[in-house]
Amino acid sequence: MSTENKEVMGQGVMSTGEGARIFPDVEACIDCGGCVVACKRTWDISPDEQRISIATMLEGKEAADGLNAHSAKALQEGKSPGETSIPMQCYHCENAPCVSVCPTDALLKKDNGFVEVRDSLCIGCQYCLSACPFGAPQFPEANDGSAAIFGTGGTMDKCTMCEERQDVSKGPACAEECATDAILVGTSGEIADELEKRGSGTFFNDQAMEIIFGDDAGAFR
């Protein structure tokens, strides 16, 4: 998968393909929902299913004095970050806990870095949902057909990071259509450099960063 001649719509997409990661700049997110709409339209996702969602904490609250729009810095200082919106999706973690707990190997960390769901192996046990700190696994068939009869979750679904689009050197739909470039796509180093250039923090704690980026988490400190 080439990283050259990519067609992108937003500055948040720095490179695509093998080795690319996806990560939010929380301080740039305005909770507009554009990423959710872009994902649904691109992949024809039903209204009651979301591969990406916006989690908002402390809605309507102001941050500690002088720290509005600096949520990561506020947390580092042990102060209130105020209202903060976080694009939540599968980050295709380096140390993906969903992969490690899946009893049927339905989840696979591929050599190119993407975490893939193999539908034919998924038994709907929902262990992955319990293991994922970011709420990425979805079970849209949980109340349908045999899944409802046998009390399973059906087949798991999640963000694919638009791997098929990256195969043709385009970025994920959510990132390309984000109005504020709050969803970053690129190598770990590119994402770390972009966050530093913007003066944004990472928001997640060290444990979460090690899950997402593995040894590369050090680039963000």
C-alpha positions in Angstrom: 0.0 0.0 0.0 1.6 3.2 -1.2 1.8 6.4 0.9 2.4 8.4 -2.3 0.0 10.4 -4.4 -2.8 10.1 -1.8 -5.9 12.1 -2.3 -6.9 13.7 1.0 -9.4 16.3 2.1 -8.0 17.3 5.4 -4.6 18.1 6.9 -5.2 15.4 9.6 -4.3 12.7 7.1 -0.5 12.7 6.9 0.1 9.2 5.4 -1.9 6.1 4.8 -1.4 2.4 4.3 0.9 0.0 6.1 2.1 1.3 9.5 -0.5 4.1 9.6 -2.3 4.7 12.9 -5.4 6.7 13.8 -5.7 8.9 16.9 -7.8 11.9 18.0 -6.6 15.4 18.8 -9.2 15.8 21.5 -8.6 19.5 21.9 -9.6 20.1 18.2 -12.9 18.1 18.4 -16.0 20.3 18.4 -18.6 17.4 18.6 -20.0 18.3 15.2 -20.7 14.7 14.3 -19.3 15.0 10.8 -17.1 11.9 11.4 -20.1 9.8 12.3 -22.0 10.9 9.2 -19.0 10.4 6.9 -18.6 6.8 8.3 -22.3 5.9 8.0 -22.5 7.3 4.4 -19.3 5.7 3.2 -20.1 2.2 4.5 -23.9 2.3 4.4 -24.2 1.7 8.2 -27.7 1.5 9.7 -29.0 4.3 11.9 -28.7 2.3 15.1 -25.1 1.3 14.5 -22.0 3.5 14.9 -18.4 2.5 14.1 -17.3 5.9 15.5 -19.0 8.0 18.1 -18.3 11.1 20.1 -18.0 10.7 23.8 -18.5 14.0 25.7 -17.5 14.4 29.3 -18.3 17.2 31.8 -20.8 18.6 29.3 -21.5 22.3 29.8 -18.7 22.6 32.4 -15.9 25.2 32.2 -12.3 24.0 32.6 -10.1 25.2 35.5 -9.0 28.9 35.1 -6.9 29.4 32.0 -7.2 25.8 30.7 -10.2 25.9 28.4 -9.3 23.9 25.2 -6.3 22.5 27.1 -7.9 19.4 28.5 -4.8 17.2 28.4 -2.7 19.9 30.3 -5.5 20.2 32.8 -5.5 16.5 33.5 -1.8 16.5 33.8 -2.1 19.2 36.5 -4.9 17.4 38.3 -7.4 20.1 37.4 -10.8 20.0 35.6 -10.6 19.9 31.8 -14.1 21.1 31.4 -16.3 19.9 28.6 -14.3 17.6 26.4 -15.4 15.7 23.3 -13.5 12.5 22.3 -13.8 10.7 19.0 -14.0 7.1 20.0 -13.4 4.3 17.6 -11.1 1.3 17.0 -7.6 2.7 17.2 -6.1 -0.5 15.8 -4.0 -0.8 19.0 -0.5 -2.2 18.9 -1.2 -4.2 22.0 -4.9 -4.8 21.2 -6.6 -6.4 24.2 -9.5 -7.5 22.1 -7.2 -9.7 20.1 -5.7 -11.3 23.2 -9.0 -12.2 24.8 -10.8 -13.6 21.7 -11.3 -17.3 22.3 -11.8 -18.2 18.6 -9.1 -16.0 17.0 -11.8 -14.0 15.2 -9.8 -10.9 15.8 -6.4 -10.6 14.1 -3.7 -8.0 14.3 -2.4 -8.0 10.7 1.1 -7.5 9.6 0.1 -4.1 8.1 -1.1 -2.9 11.5 -4.9 -3.1 11.0 -7.0 -5.1 13.5 -9.4 -7.2 11.5 -12.6 -9.1 12.4 -13.0 -12.5 10.7 -16.8 -12.8 10.7 -16.8 -16.6 10.1 -15.0 -17.1 13.4 -16.9 -14.7 15.7 -19.3 -16.4 18.1 -20.6 -13.2 19.7 -19.2 -13.9 23.2 -18.5 -10.2 23.7 -15.2 -10.8 25.5 -13.7 -8.2 23.2 -16.2 -5.6 24.3 -15.2 -6.2 27.9 -11.5 -6.0 27.1 -11.5 -2.8 24.9 -11.0 0.4 26.9 -12.4 2.5 24.1 -15.8 0.9 23.4 -14.9 0.0 19.8 -16.6 -3.4 19.5 -20.3 -3.2 18.4 -22.8 -6.0 18.2 -25.6 -4.8 15.9 -27.1 -8.2 15.5 -27.5 -8.9 19.2 -31.3 -8.7 19.1 -31.8 -10.3 15.8 -32.5 -13.9 14.6 -30.4 -16.7 16.1 -28.4 -14.3 18.2 -31.5 -13.3 20.1 -32.6 -16.9 20.5 -29.3 -18.2 21.7 -28.4 -15.1 23.7 -25.2 -14.3 21.8 -24.0 -10.9 20.5 -24.1 -12.0 16.9 -21.1 -11.0 14.7 -18.9 -8.2 16.1 -18.5 -5.0 14.0 -16.1 -2.1 14.5 -14.2 0.6 12.7 -12.0 -0.8 10.0 -9.9 2.4 9.7 -11.2 2.4 6.1 -8.6 -0.1 5.1 -10.1 -0.5 1.6 -9.8 3.3 1.0 -6.2 3.2 2.3 -5.5 0.4 -0.2 -6.0 3.1 -2.9 -4.1 5.8 -1.0 -7.1 7.6 0.4 -7.5 8.4 4.1 -10.3 7.2 6.4 -13.6 8.9 5.6 -13.9 10.3 9.2 -10.5 11.9 9.1 -10.8 13.3 5.6 -14.1 15.0 6.4 -13.4 16.2 9.9 -13.9 20.0 9.8 -11.2 20.7 12.4 -8.7 17.9 11.5 -9.4 16.4 15.0 -8.8 12.8 13.7 -5.1 12.2 12.8 -3.9 9.5 10.5 -0.2 8.7 9.9 2.7 6.9 11.5 3.2 7.2 15.3 5.9 9.7 14.8 3.9 11.8 12.4 1.0 11.9 14.9 3.2 12.8 17.8 4.9 15.6 15.8 1.5 17.0 14.7 0.2 17.1 18.2 3.3 18.8 19.4 3.1 21.3 16.6 -0.5 22.1 17.6 0.4 22.3 21.3 -2.2 19.6 22.0 -1.8 16.8 24.5 -2.7 13.2 24.2 -5.5 13.2 26.8 -5.2 9.4 27.4 -3.1 8.1 30.3 0.2 6.2 29.9 -1.5 2.8 30.2 -3.9 3.6 27.4 -1.1 5.1 25.2 0.9 1.9 25.6 -2.1 -0.2 24.6 -2.6 1.9 21.5 1.0 2.6 20.4 3.1 0.0 22.2 6.8 0.9 22.3 6.1 4.0 20.2 4.1 5.5 23.1 7.4 7.1 24.2 7.2 9.4 21.2 4.3 11.2 22.8 6.0 12.1 26.1 
